């Protein structure tokens, strides 16, 4: 089951006094909570064990997320990987395996390669600030890594830029905010339309410089 962000608009078809069931770790906007209270709608969250039992086990690429971090992002990587599994994703862990000092480009490249090869649908890279990992991942042809620091940038990077790699700064974001950013990022589809033309131009730049 995918993570979900419940908005007030999502409650329009729910009858007064009804119930909305959400997956473990889902987000509820402030307006949605107010609307639910006003209309007597209860919001129920599945616990992690229930969701793991219900999660698909096919290992399909669309449900696979590659994740990697250097020593500065190791603890956040472990935290987010746990939430990804609770949300029903298969996690392709690209390291690091401890807080021992390592070099972020190695892990950013590994994640980007996994996404471009098709081993994973999306990727997450983490270091202390997120900047270096984004730069390194974007050197892999076909990777579109976006450094995100709030819900708005997460949503924009997917909706407008079709980002396939999320970069996070572990020392600049509280763990809970990073979780919210990841949830919104995974939940948001690419809008296409005029944005597709612009993403195609990004691909064209990449092709011109790879010759």
C-alpha positions in Angstrom: 0.0 0.0 0.0 1.4 3.4 -1.0 1.8 6.2 1.5 -0.9 8.7 1.4 -1.5 12.4 2.2 -5.1 13.0 3.2 -6.4 16.4 2.3 -9.7 18.1 2.9 -10.7 17.4 -0.7 -10.3 13.7 -0.1 -13.1 13.8 2.5 -15.7 15.2 0.0 -17.1 11.7 -0.7 -17.0 10.5 2.9 -20.4 10.8 4.6 -20.7 12.7 7.9 -20.0 10.4 10.8 -18.1 8.0 8.5 -14.6 6.6 8.8 -11.4 6.9 6.6 -8.9 4.2 6.9 -5.3 5.2 6.2 -2.0 3.2 5.9 0.5 3.4 8.7 2.6 6.5 8.4 0.2 8.4 6.3 0.0 12.2 6.6 -3.1 14.2 7.3 -3.2 17.9 6.5 -4.4 20.4 9.2 -7.4 21.3 7.0 -8.3 17.7 6.7 -8.2 17.2 10.4 -10.4 20.3 11.0 -12.9 19.1 8.3 -13.0 15.6 9.8 -13.7 17.0 13.3 -16.4 19.3 11.9 -18.2 16.5 10.2 -17.6 13.8 12.8 -15.4 11.7 10.5 -13.0 9.4 12.3 -9.6 8.7 10.9 -8.1 5.3 11.5 -4.5 4.3 10.9 -3.5 0.7 10.2 -0.6 -0.4 12.4 2.7 -1.4 10.9 2.3 -5.1 11.3 -1.2 -5.1 9.7 0.1 -3.2 6.7 3.1 -5.5 6.2 0.7 -8.5 6.1 -1.4 -6.6 3.5 1.5 -5.4 1.4 2.1 -6.9 -2.0 5.1 -9.3 -2.2 5.6 -9.4 -5.9 8.8 -7.3 -5.8 7.6 -5.3 -8.9 10.0 -2.5 -9.8 7.2 0.1 -9.2 7.3 -0.9 -5.6 11.1 -0.8 -5.2 12.9 2.2 -3.8 16.8 2.3 -3.8 18.2 4.2 -0.9 21.8 5.1 0.0 23.7 7.4 2.3 27.1 8.3 3.6 28.0 8.3 7.3 26.3 11.6 7.8 23.0 10.3 6.5 23.2 6.7 7.8 20.9 7.1 10.7 18.2 8.9 8.7 18.6 6.2 6.0 17.8 3.5 8.5 14.8 5.5 9.8 13.3 6.1 6.4 14.0 2.6 5.2 11.9 1.3 8.0 9.0 3.6 7.0 9.3 2.5 3.3 8.9 -1.1 4.3 5.9 -0.2 6.5 4.4 1.6 3.5 4.7 -1.6 1.5 7.8 -0.8 -0.6 10.8 -3.1 -1.2 14.0 -1.3 -0.1 17.1 -1.7 -2.2 19.8 -0.6 0.3 22.9 0.7 -1.4 24.8 1.4 1.9 26.5 2.8 3.9 26.3 0.2 6.6 27.6 2.3 9.6 28.5 5.8 10.7 32.2 5.2 9.7 33.4 7.9 7.4 32.9 7.2 3.7 32.4 9.3 0.5 28.9 10.3 -0.5 29.5 10.2 -4.3 29.9 6.4 -4.2 26.4 5.9 -2.7 24.7 8.6 -4.8 26.0 6.9 -7.9 24.9 3.5 -6.8 21.4 4.7 -6.1 21.2 6.6 -9.4 22.5 3.6 -11.3 19.8 1.4 -9.7 17.1 3.7 -10.8 18.4 4.2 -14.4 19.0 0.5 -14.8 15.4 -0.2 -13.8 16.3 -2.1 -10.6 14.2 0.5 -8.7 11.5 2.9 -9.7 12.8 5.7 -7.5 15.8 6.5 -5.4 16.7 8.4 -2.2 20.2 9.7 -1.4 21.2 11.2 1.9 24.2 13.0 3.2 24.7 15.8 5.8 23.4 18.6 3.6 22.0 16.7 0.6 23.8 19.0 -1.9 26.8 16.8 -2.8 24.7 13.7 -3.2 22.3 15.5 -5.6 25.2 16.8 -7.7 26.8 13.3 -7.8 23.5 11.5 -8.7 22.8 14.0 -11.5 26.1 13.0 -13.2 24.5 9.6 -14.0 22.7 9.9 -17.4 19.0 9.5 -16.9 19.0 10.5 -13.2 17.0 13.6 -12.2 17.9 14.2 -8.5 16.2 16.9 -6.6 17.3 18.3 -3.2 14.1 18.8 -1.3 13.7 20.5 2.1 9.9 20.8 2.6 6.6 19.4 1.3 6.3 22.0 -1.4 9.7 21.3 -3.0 9.0 17.5 -2.8 5.7 17.9 -4.6 7.1 20.3 -7.2 10.1 18.1 -8.0 7.8 15.2 -8.9 4.9 17.1 -10.4 6.9 19.5 -12.6 10.4 17.9 -13.0 9.6 14.1 -12.9 12.5 13.7 -10.4 13.4 10.1 -9.9 15.9 10.6 -7.1 15.2 12.5 -3.9 18.1 14.0 -2.0 17.9 14.9 1.7 20.2 16.7 4.1 20.2 14.7 7.3 21.7 17.5 9.5 19.4 20.1 8.1 16.1 18.2 8.5 14.4 16.7 11.6 13.8 13.0 11.0 10.0 13.5 11.1 10.1 16.3 8.5 12.3 14.0 6.2 9.6 11.3 6.6 6.9 13.8 5.5 8.9 15.0 2.6 9.5 11.4 1.4 5.8 10.5 1.8 4.7 13.5 -0.3 7.4 12.8 -2.9 6.3 9.2 -3.3 2.7 10.2 -3.4 3.0 12.9 -6.1 2.8 11.8 -9.8 4.4 13.6 -12.7 1.8 16.1 -14.2 3.0 15.7 -17.8 1.5 18.3 -20.2 3.7 21.4 -20.6 6.1 19.9 -18.0 6.8 16.9 -20.3 8.1 19.3 -22.9 10.5 20.8 -20.4 11.7 17.5 -19.1 12.3 16.4 -22.6 14.5 19.5 -23.0 16.5 18.4 -20.0 17.0 15.0 -21.6 18.1 16.7 -24.8 20.8 18.7 -22.9 22.0 15.4 -21.4 22.2 13.7 -24.8 24.0 16.6 -26.4 26.7 16.6 -23.7 27.1 12.8 -23.6 28.3 12.7 -27.2 
